Amino acid sequence: MNRKMTKLLTALVAMNLLSGAPPLKVAKAQEPSAKAKSWPEMEKLRALYLGTWDYTEAYSKSPVMPSGGSGTGVYTSEAGPGGNSIVNRFHSKGTMGEFEGMLVMTWDGTENSYKSYVFGDQFPGCVVQTGKFAGDALTFVGELGKMKLRNVTREVAPGKILSEEFIALGDGPESLLVRVEATKRQK
């Protein structure tokens, strides 16, 4: 795998794992007369992600990262419009350089699953992933070309999140790509 593809995957992984969004300053035109209620499924996402987080990344030695690696970053996460989404924005620096991105997560009532939309400075377009909770773990799955991605995130202690990104190349076996540990900043 070439360095550009590895850098692209690294950016995607970090965005998928942990990211956040600073408050947007938008001029108010007019308040709507009735506010839509958010999906109850969004409560779990808000409880898991909202806030500002410092994180460390530990990349396993793999075909994608032959030497392994590490990184650090900050993400900020806030509720999107009407509470029907979570908007995460992050900046990370590490073995593969610096990158930033945005991840928007929401509930899709038609599919009865979460959706994530990943945007990054290392690749054009958007990567769409599908997720569900199994117990306390939120798992998102998706594909990037011939790479299959699976991300598992859970709260391991109050104010601490652990995310692990697994990758399978083609029909090959799945292996751990990166482990991310995040700590929520105190207000």
N, C-alpha and C positions, 0 to 999 in steps of 0.2 A: 504494500500500500504506500503511495507516495506521500510526501510531507504535507502537501496541500490538503489531501483527503483526510489525513490524520488530524490536521489542525481544524478542519471543518467538523469532524466527528467530535473532537475535544470540546469545541464551542457548543455543539448540540448537546453533549452530555451535561456540561455544566449548566446550560439553560434548563435542561429537563430536570436536573437534580434539585437545584436550589436557585431561586432567582427572586426578584422583587420589583416593585414599582414605587417611585417617589410620588408624593401627591402632585397632581396636575393642577395648574392654575388655569381655570377656564372661566370666561366671563359668563354670568348667568343672563340668559335672555328672558325667560319667563318660566316660572314653576309650573309643572304639569298639574292638572286639576286632580288626577288620581294617580297614586304611585303603585306600580305593580309589585306584588309580593315576590320575594326571592324563593327559589326552590329550597325546600327543607334540606335537601342533600348538600347544599352549599354550606350549611352550618359546620359540617365536619371539616371542610376545606378551610373555612375561616379559622376554626379552632387550631388547626395544624399549622397554617402558614402565615397568618397576619403578623406583621411586625418587621423589625430590622434584625438581620442575622449576620454574624461573622462565621465564615466556614473555612475548613481545610479540605483539600482533595488529596487522596493517595491513589495513584494510578498503578495498577498491577502490571507486571511484565506480561506482554501479550503481542500477538502479531501486529496490532495497531500501535502499541507503545512498547517496542522491544526492550527499552531500558527502564520502563516504568516512569514514574515522575511524581511531582507534587505541585500544589498550588494553594493559593489563599484567595478569598474574595469576600464581598459583602453583597447581600441582596436585601431588598425591601419589598414587602408584599402588602397590598391593600385591596379592599373590596372594590370591585368595578361598579359600574352604574347599576343602581337598584339592588346591589348585593348579589346579582346573578352571575358574577364572575370574580375571579381572583386575578389581579394583574401583578406580575412579578417582574422586577427589573434588577439586573445584576451586573457586576464588573468583577472579573477574575484575572489573576496574574499568576503564572507558574511556568512549568517546564515548556509548554507550547507557546509561551508569550502571553499577551494580554488579549482579552476579548470581552465583549459585552453583548447582552441580549435581553430579550423579553419573552415571557411565557404567560399566556392567558389560559386559565383553566375555567371550565364551566360544566354544568350538568346538561346532558342531552336527554330530555324526557322521552323522546321517541325511541332512542336506543337503550334507555335505562342504564347509562354509563356516563362517566366523566369524559370530557374531551380536553386535550391540551393542544395549543397552537404555539409553536416555537419559532421565534424569529431571532436571527443573529447577524452580527457584522461579518461573519466568516462565510456566509452562504446566502444566496438569493432565495426569495420565496418563503415558504412556511412548511414546517413539518407538523403533521397532524398525528396525534396519538390518542388511544382509547384506554380508559382506566376504570378500575373498580376497587372498592375496599374489600379485603378479606380479613376479618377481625380488625386489628388496629393498623394493618399495613395497606397503604394505597399503592397499587401496582398499575403502571402505565406500560402499554406495549405499542410498538410502531416499527416502521422500517425506513431505512435510508439507503436507497439503492438495493444492493444485495445483502445489506447488514440488517439483522433483526435485533431490535433493542428491547430490553425489559428493565424498567426502573421500579424499585421497591423502596418506599419511604415510610418511616414510622417515627413517632415520638418515643424516645427511649427513656426520658426523664423530663420533668417539667422544664420547659425552655431548651430542650436538646432534641435535635432531629438527626436521624441517621438515614442516609440514602445510599443505595447500591445500584449501580448501573451494570447490567450484564449485556454481553454482545455475542452474537453468533454470526459468523461469516458464511453466507450461503446456507447450505444444509449442514454445516459443521456444528460441533458441540458448542454449547453456551459456556462462556467464561466471564469471570468478574473483570470489568474494565476499570471501574473507579469506585472508591468508597468515600463518601462525603459526610463529614460531621459538622453540624451547625449548632451554634449557641445563640439564643435570642438575647439581644441587648436589653438591659433594664431601662425602664422609662426614666 
